[in-house]
Amino acid sequence: MTEAYLELMGQKTIILEKILTLTKGTVFSGEKQDAEKDAEAFAELYERREKIIKRIEKIEAEMAALNLPPAFGPEMNEAVDSIIDQQKAIAAQLLKLDEANTEMYHKIKAHVQLDMKNVRQGLDVNEAYADTYVTGEGSYFDKKN
């Protein structure tokens, strides 16, 4: 049973490392001309991360189903503590990356909002000028009669 628990803890660590690698691999420029591309990349990153995190939830459910006692032997405690320390280190790196991504998100959001405002103003101007020209049906006069 304790080997199964350690195996599940190891799987959880591997999944956290995948999330870290995925997050590190996604780079945002934060530039105005790349706002749309950055916004799509941001959404894709967190959608992919959400799918991976669901696997962690399944692993934690399996760990809970093992019904292990709250205290293990000293060797087991050392192994579990070592894995937990690894997971904490990965989580700390993820938190730093997420903080940077959150700042970048606000930049991307500001650029996209400005673009949307410009589009809206363009539409308003277009509608204002379009209403001044009345379109009607033309007439054709037959000159033969």
N, C-alpha and C positions, 0 to 999 in steps of 0.2 A: 504494500500500500504506500509506504513512504517513497519507494522508487517511482511509483506512478505520480505522486505529488511533485517530486523533483523534476520529472519529465514534463509535467504540465507547466511548472514554473519556467523551465527552459524554453518551452514553446512560446510562452508569454514574452520572454525576453527577446526571442527571435522576431516576434511580431512587432515589438516596440522598436527594434533595430530597423525593421523594414519601414516603419512609419518615419523614423529619423532620416533614413536614406532618401525616402520619397520627398520629405520636406526640404532636405538640403539640396536635392536635385532640381527643385523648382525655384527659379530666380525671376524676380520681378524688377523691371527697369525703373518704374515709377515715373517715366517720362510721359508727357502729354500725348505724344504721337503713338505711344504703345498702350494707352489706357484700355482700349477695348481688348487687346490681346492679353494684357495683364489681368483684367477682370475675368476673362474666360479661364485663364490658367489658375487663378485663385479659386474660382468655384470648382474647377476640376480637381485640384489638389485636395480640398476639404471633402469633396464627395468620395474620392478614393480613400482618404483617411478614415472616413466614417465606416466604409465597408470593412476595412481592416480592423477597426476597433470592435466591430460586432463579433469578430473571431475571438477577441480577448474576452468578451462577455461570455461566450460559450465555454472558453477554457475555465473561467472563474466559476461557472456553474458546475462544470465537471469537478473542479477542486472542492467545491462545497459538497458535492454528492459523495465524496470519499469519506466524509464524516470522521476525519482524523482528530485525535485528541489535541487539546490546545498546547500541550507541551510535548516535545520530542526529546530524544537523547541528545547529548552534547554534540556529537558528530553531525547529526541531522540539523540541529540548530545552526551550526557553523555553515553548513552547505546552504541552508535556506537564507541565512543572513547575507551570505556572499551574493546569492542571486538577487536578493532584494536590493543590495547596494548597487549592483549593476543596473537594475531597473530604475533606481532613483537617479543614477548618473545620466541615463538615457532620458528620463523624464525632465531633468534639469536642462539638458541641451534642447529638448523639444520646447520647453517653456521659453527659453531665450529666442529660439527661432520663431515661435508663435508671437512673441512680443514684437519682434522686428516685422513679421508679416502683418500684424495688426496696424502698425504704423504705416506700412506700405498700403494696406487696404484703405486707410483714410485718404492717402494721396490719390489712389486710383479712383475712389469714390468721388472726390472733389473734381477730378478731371472729367469723369463721366457725367456728373451733375452739370458741369459747365457746358459740356457738349449737348446735353439734353436741353438746357436753357437756350442755347444758340439755335437749336433745331426748332424749338417752340416759338422763339421770336421770329424766325424765318417763316414759319407757317402763319403766324399772326399777320406779318407784313403781307404775305402772299394773299391771304384772305381779305385783307383790307383793300388792296388794290384790285382784286378780282371782282369785288362787289361794285366798283365804280363803273365798270364796263357792262352795259346791258346787252345781252345777246338776244337777238330776236330772229325771226325767220325773214329771210330776204324775199323780195318779190321779183318775179320775172314778167316783164311786159312784152307781149307779143306784138311786134311792129307790123306784122302783115295785115292785120285787121284794122 
